[in-house]
Amino acid sequence: MKKFIAFTAIFTLLISCGKSSDKGELVGVEGKKWHPEKPFGMTLIPGGSYIMGKSDADLANVEDAPTKTVTVRSFYMDETEITNSEYRQFVEWVKDSTMRVRLAILADMNGLTAGASTGKGKNAGSIADYAFNDTDPEKMTAYDKYMYDNYYSVGTSDDQYAGRRLNRKVKLITDTKLYPDADYAEVMDSMYLPIEESYNGLRTIDVNKLKFRYSWMDIQAAAKAKVGTRKDFIKTEEVNVYPDTTVWIKDFAYSYNEPMHNDYFWHRAYGDYPVVGVKWTQAKAFCAWRTLNKNNIIKSKKKGRDFINSFRLPIEAEWEYAARGGLESATYPWGGPYTKNDRGCFLANFKPVRGDYAADEALYTVEAKSYEPNGYNLYNMAGNVSEWTDTSYDPNAYEYVSSMNPNVNDASNKRKVVRGGSWKDVAYFLQVSTRDYEYADSARSFVGFRTVQDYMGVQTTGAGKKK
């Protein structure tokens, strides 16, 4: 075998020498020219340096944000907080996938394969329509067959169906009168709460079944480790994706907020409002899904196009840089130091007067594109909802973090930085330099998030003269 490989290498070298068009010069590997594409709903934040931290007196005497000049690279950022409608797209995708996986597994257990439902006969319109898409011998390429025989058919130690392909071309049937067979009805019934937990004739999806599973690599740990293989640093997460709607009750004792609990997330009237009740772990899962969803489209429809790099939560330094909108040492995203404009109108959604949540003409949250955007065309970087970042909270962080893309990434620290203040906060928390935190496994009625994506290249900066 070794002789064959050596011979092949020599033979390949001889062929390449004989047919080379580069005349022996170092010209690099040819490829398509890279053209960066602005993600939908995002704006480009040109990298540069700024003074991070409290530029005014630390009225709360927290002393966790001394001024520090830092530099961040260019990145794209969502113009608005992630809305209920956008997060529901994630939840619906997970629900659809969960149903299809359960249908495919039952079909597999019954010995049915893709193509078993021929459109006529006893298998017509059966659960076989939803069988795994990698079991039809007529549609298998040599590579597909190899992967199925050696990997997919045996799965992994913790998931025997890992890697199996779902048949997404067949639509799910939601009308109970049109269910094709008893097996299909059994699977669909398993997705809903039991009859005894339903009321008013309504059956509700069991949201505890809606879990998103994804893998990621802990590059920080891998880079610092002295021993270990790549697989030692690949982590698998399984996250329940449905927001905790009970936060509207739990966050406010002796208060009537049942309408928000019942309607805020799912009703279309609130579609353009920021999603809340999302844990830090759920926000991270959303980022992974958004990346996966986009790359799946590129893979299936746009041959030859490079995959996008990952969507993620912003680090704390990126968030503050973006919130400032190009203004140096400003108190708020619009400048400062006042929360009203020259016509006496409030510039953000917060609690301006003790007990008076409606003084700014908003009782709870407002639509994500409310008020004027800052200098980077970002909406509600102050108020509305506080926003998760990817940074672990340490009150002493500014004393030791790097001045280049500073960040504290401590997996053992469950306190995660939230920024921007919310509809229930006083003006102090709206300041671009104010630091606050929540625990990663907690959900709040006043905490949401927005995502970022790294800009591929370094030529765009906010500092210096533009060419």
Summary of the structure (lengths in Angstrom):
residues: 467
radius of gyration: 26.4
end to end distance: 56.8
largest distance: 83.4
contacts: 1297
relative contact order: 0.16
helix: 30%
strand: 15%
